[in-house]
Amino acid sequence: MAGQKYSIDKIIQILSEAKMSSMSSVCRKYSICASTFYRWQKHYSGFSSDQAKKLVILEAENSALKKILAEKELENATLRDFIKKNDL
């Protein structure tokens, strides 16, 4: 997947600009497709720039915590299998 072309601040600015003019003209101006615009609108509508940044940080933290949890669950399952095999 390619890197992010627009920062969160820019996305918020593009969404607010689309409220003032047509969505198609904004999409042409910034060279984005309609599906990208609607995905951004679904994800960032109603947020200020600071709130959107906090959301991204929280999503990254949540992802990291889920990864840690999955690793611990795998470790626990391995230990349970070891105990069953060795009748401890």
C-alpha positions in Angstrom: 0.0 0.0 0.0 1.3 3.4 -0.9 2.0 6.0 1.8 -0.5 8.6 2.8 -0.6 11.4 0.3 -2.5 13.9 2.4 -2.1 14.7 6.1 -5.1 14.6 8.4 -5.1 18.4 8.5 -5.3 18.5 4.7 -8.1 15.9 4.6 -10.1 18.0 7.1 -9.5 21.1 4.9 -10.6 19.2 1.8 -13.8 18.0 3.4 -14.7 21.5 4.6 -13.9 22.9 1.2 -16.3 20.4 -0.3 -19.1 21.8 1.9 -18.6 25.2 0.2 -18.4 23.9 -3.4 -19.3 20.7 -5.2 -17.7 17.4 -4.3 -16.7 16.6 -7.9 -14.8 19.9 -8.3 -12.9 19.3 -5.1 -12.1 15.7 -6.2 -10.7 17.0 -9.5 -8.8 19.8 -7.8 -7.0 17.4 -5.4 -6.9 14.4 -7.8 -8.8 12.1 -5.6 -11.6 9.7 -6.6 -15.1 9.9 -5.2 -14.7 6.7 -3.2 -11.7 8.2 -1.4 -13.7 11.4 -0.7 -16.6 9.4 0.7 -14.3 7.2 2.8 -12.7 10.3 4.3 -16.1 11.8 4.9 -17.3 8.7 6.7 -14.1 8.6 8.8 -13.4 12.2 9.5 -16.6 14.2 9.2 -17.5 16.2 12.2 -13.9 16.1 13.6 -11.6 19.0 14.1 -8.0 18.6 13.1 -6.9 17.9 16.7 -9.7 15.3 17.3 -8.8 13.5 14.1 -5.1 13.4 15.1 -6.1 11.9 18.5 -8.3 9.4 16.7 -5.4 8.2 14.5 -3.1 7.9 17.6 -5.7 5.9 19.5 -6.3 3.6 16.6 -2.6 2.9 16.3 -2.4 2.3 20.0 -5.4 0.0 19.9 -3.8 -2.0 17.0 -0.6 -2.4 19.0 -2.5 -3.6 22.1 -4.5 -6.1 20.0 -1.2 -7.5 18.6 0.2 -7.9 22.1 -2.9 -9.6 23.3 -2.8 -12.0 20.3 0.8 -12.9 21.1 0.0 -13.5 24.8 -2.9 -15.7 23.9 -0.7 -17.7 21.5 1.9 -18.1 24.2 -0.8 -19.3 26.7 -2.1 -21.8 24.2 1.4 -23.1 23.6 2.0 -23.5 27.4 -1.4 -25.3 27.8 -0.5 -27.7 25.1 2.9 -28.3 26.7 1.3 -29.0 30.0 -1.2 -31.5 28.5 1.5 -33.4 26.7 3.7 -33.7 29.7 0.9 -34.4 32.2 2.1 -31.7 34.6 
